[in-house]
Structure formats: C-alpha cells, structure tokens
Amino acid sequence: MQGYDQEAAVRYITGKIDRSAHKGFSPSQIDSLLRKAVEYDLQYMKENGVIGPEGEAGDSFYDDDEAFEYISDNLCKVFGGNDETAMRICALVDDYMDLQEEYMEQSGLVEWECCLLYTSPSPRDSTSSR
C-alpha cells in the first residue's frame, strides 16, 4: 500500500491499545500479537486484491469480517492455546481493527465511498381504504 508505513502503524496501534482490556496477555505478548496482526492484515489485502503487488490500490474492497477471520485464525495458529486464548485473541483483533482503521484514516490512506440508499416505497407501505 503506497504510503503505508508498517512500523509507524505498529507504533500507533501498540501505543493506543487499551492494555487493561487485555489482561490475559503480558505487554510483550500484546506487542507481538499486534505486530503479527499488521502483517496478516497486509497479507490478507494482497491475497484478496485490496492492494496490488507494488502497494497500489487494488480492484477489490476490504471485507472487515473476512479480514477479522483471516487475522484471528492465523494468530491462533501461531500463538496456539485453548478456546479461552482464542477468545482473547479475537477480542484483541477486534480492537486492533478499530485502531488500524483510525491509523489509516489519520494517514490519509482511506477514502470512504459514501452513498445514500434510497428505496422506493413498497406497496405494503401504502394503505388503501376499501
């Protein structure tokens, strides 16, 4: 991703994460997990065409749910543990994704495409008197 500084992202995210919400991990474990989360997130974006091989914008959109699953699954494989650990990893990834989005917005790397959804009234919405 052009303009994306992976180390700056890691510093931003590790500096802003609420460590008290993740007491099941030591500070060094949190840092390690977040560093790997950034790596897996970039890997996900490359594999799914969100970004191209040179870091340019790709043709696909970022799917938060798929990315969450990709990052969480890979972290659980690497860091192992039981179901409780997996749940703690998922909670950390959830917070990570909010901070990653915040970092990218503040860095000018995200453009939101806003749209207004307009639906015409359904025939069920009208009442008719007989």
Secondary structure, 3 states (H helix, E strand, C coil): CCCCCHHHHHHHHHHHCCHHHHCCCCHHHHHHHHHHHHHHHHHHHHHCCCECCCCCECCCCCCHHHHHHHHHHHHHHHHCCCHHHHHHHHHHHHHHHHHHHHHHHHCCCCCCCCCCCCCCCCHHHCCCCC
